[in-house]
Structures are given as structure tokens and as C-alpha cells.
Amino acid sequence: MIDQEYPKSTSWESFHADQLGGALETEPRYVLLDHDYTTTDGRPADKIILVSWIPDTAPVMKKMKYAGTKEAVKGALQGIAINLNATDMAESALSEIEAACKKI
């Protein structure tokens, strides 16, 4: 079930600050991201990224629910290049996403 959709023009920094640092600060969510980046050799590229946002501040029962359904969600979605687990704002920062993209 899609909770919210954002246009491609929405920057990760904006979503990160407004949603993960605000409305979803204590609420687990799966975030699907179509991320454009530049490779280490300067080519433009993009990857589909699944961010498993399960903050440390979330209630234990919600954390267990999301952790237990993650594999089913991943299996239902096709084309995911990177799976990023984030429990706090630092783990979901743009620098972490960029590093994961360039590692593969």
C-alpha cells in the first residue's frame, strides 16, 4: 500500500528533513527511491533503492512488524538495486545513499 508519493523533482535532502526528521521520526516505513547520481568515472546513472526506515525511536512492536515483513516487500518489488537499512538520520543521509550507489 502506497502511503505517499512524491514527484521526482523532490530532493532527497528535502524528503529526509521534512519526513524522516519530522512526520516519520518515530514511524517505520519502506521508502522506494529512484536515485540519479554520477559514477566514479563521471557517467550519469540511476538506481532504484529500497530504504528500510526503522528508527531506533519507534515502538518495539512496529519495529518487529517491519523487520518481519522486509523480505516479503523486497520480493514483491522488482528492479531494486540497493537495499539500505536505516535506524537514524545519519544512516539515511544522501552521503550514505551515494556511497552505496558507487560501491556496486
N, C-alpha and C positions, 0 to 999 in steps of 0.2 A: 504494500500500500504506500503510495507516494504521499508524504506529509506536506512537503512544499517543493516548488520548482522555482529555479532562478534562471534568468536569461544568461547566455554565455558571456555577455558583457559584464556580469558581476565578477569583480575581482575576488580572489581567494582571501586577500587581506581584509576586505570589507565583510565577507561572509564570516571569516574567522573571528573578527572583533565583535560584530553585531549578533551573531547567532551562538557560536561556541563559547564566546566570552560573555554572552548575555542570556538570551532566552533558553539556550540549551546547556547552560553551565553545569547543571546537575542532572541533565536528562540524556541517557544514552540514545544514539542514533547511528544509522548507517548512512554515510554520505557518499554519493556517487559523483565523481568529478571528471570532467573531460578537460584535461590539463595540457595547454600548449607550453612548450619550453624549447630551449636551444641546446642541442647536444654539445658534447665537449669539443667536437670538431667544427662547430658553428652552423650546423644544419638545423632548420626548424623541424620540430616533431611534436607529436601529441600522444598521450596515453590516457586510457580510462583507468581511474584509480578508485578503489573502494576504501574509504576511511571508516574504520570501526571506532566511533567516538564513544567510549565507555569511561566517563570521567571518574576519578577516584572519589569525588564528592556525591556520586549517585547512590541511591539506596541499594543495599545488598541484593535484594530480590530482583531489581531491574538489571543490575549488572549480571546476575546469573542468567536471567532470561535472554539478554542479548548475547552473552558468551555462548550459550547453548544453541542459539539459532544461527550463528555466524556462518557455519559451513553450509547450511541449507540455503542461506541467502546467496553466498558465493556460487553455489551450484546452479541456482536459478538464473543467474546473470551471466551472459556470455560476453567475452571480449575484455574482461578485466585483466589488465597487465600488471597492476601492482595492488597489493593489499597492505594498507598501513594501519597499524593498531595505535590508537592514541588515548591516553588516560589523562592528559593535561594539555594546556595550551602550547607548551614548548614542543611536545611530540607531534602536534598537528600544524606547526608553523610552515610557512612556504619554503623555508630553507630545508626542512625535512622532506617535503614533497619533491623539491628539486633534486636533492641528494639521492632519493630513491629512484627517480627517473634516470638519472645519469649513471647509476650503478648497474643497471640492466642493459 
